[in-house]
Amino acid sequence: MRYLFRPPATDGAGLLSLPFHLPLEQWDPELLLEVPQRGISRHVVRFTAQGGHVYALKEISEPLARHEYALLGQFEEEGLPSVSVLGICVDRPEGQDAVLVTRYLEYSMSYRYLFSRTSAEHSAEQLLDTMVVLLVRLHLAGVFWGDCSLSNTLFRLDAGAFTAYLVDAETSERHPQLSPGQRRYDVDLARERVGAELLDLQCGDLLPSHVDPIEVADSLPVRYEALWEEVTREEVFALAEQRQRVAARLQRLNDLGFDVGEIELVTDPEGGARLRVETRVSEPGQNRRELFRLTGLEVQERQARRLLNDLRAYRATLEQKLGTPVPETVAGYRWLAEAYQPVVDAIPPDLAGRLAPAEVFHEILEHRWFLSEKAGHDVGTTRAARSYFDTVLPRTPKELTTPSAIVGGRD
């Protein structure tokens, strides 16, 4: 057998002792983890933990494994929203398929799992819009997915919203740029697969009764075209409107969750201007980078925006209390130590891992606002956290606990 791991390959070292000479279906259950929030797969997929990290193992033919290994590596380097690939095992005994190894996407849920839960908080429309954002990102990068489906998409909560990630790239193709025909074909494939899987959920009584599978699936191309037009259209306006129109366009793209690259502004002798904006395809990162610079925390973009707002409010309060300006780096250090970390440390052990720490902090801030409105005064973060841990977090399904937290609890 031969193993190939992406650098740094230290993560893969602990996996070398696993029985790759056996089919995954024959592995000892003691080596594996059950992941309730996973999706379904046409291949044999198993999960295992090594060194406190969780990995997904998928049996697949060697040519497809190598293809997917290379593409996922490219996607990760470019910041495209996809799972992170670790390595492959090939030349297994008796002509067995190769095994592709990816890192488990912590705090993620399958589209299928989310649709099968009767939650009023996350509608079918919201989830479909998130899937459409993923498709647009991939198409902007010249990626033809070829198998966009509920089961091949993972979602993570991001300050009450969702961020979508590609899971399966075995049928994907990379091009310098996709033609309109390629994009339409990919979208049509997505519509068919989404409709079929929703009908499957409906037949199993796993879909909320108010969700019409065909109606939801048929709305996907409409949502896609609206978003594609929004992020790629060229604007024409008078030079006198230049400043506000450019600012408004950039803000709109940021609000949609896209970063902006190069801006091209072409003027004409008649006093008009044409604006063309290069929309970046990687995950937006302005707030994430700023929060990491000030605190060292690595979170998602919407979470970072929410936490930065709290940090700035904390800094303003600190300056008022001290009567002197406080450097942002000092404020970031103190906010982390005095506001954020005490809340994270207070999460009850039996509830740890159900939501990402940054998502818990975001929800506590929301809970604080609700309690303060009800009380007519600010109740403070400490009281809000106690109430949240007693009344809200326990309602989060236990099966949502991220696998690494389960593994950590066993150690």
Buried (B, 14 or more C-beta within 10 A) or exposed (E): EEBBBBEEEEBBEBBEEBEBEEBBEEBEEEBBBEBEBBBEBEBBBBBBBBEEBBBBBBBBEBEBBBBBBBBBBBBBEEBBBBBBBBBBBBEBEEEBBBBBBBBBBBBBBBBBBBBBBEEEEBBBEEBBBBBBBBBBBBBBBBBBBBBBBBBBBBBBBBBBBBBBBBBBBBBBBBEEEBEEEBBBBBBEBBBBBBBBBBBBBBEEEBBBEEBBBEEBBEBBBEBBBEBBEBBBEEBEBEBEEBEEBBEEBBEEBBEBBBBBEEEEBEEEEEEEBEBEBEBBBBBBBBBBEBBBEBBEBEBBBBBBBBBBEBBEEBBEEBEEEEEEEBEBEEBBBBBBEEBBBEBBEBBEEEBBBBBBBBBBBBBBBBBBEBBBEEEEEEBEBEBBBEBBBEEBBEEBEEEBBBBBBBBEEEE
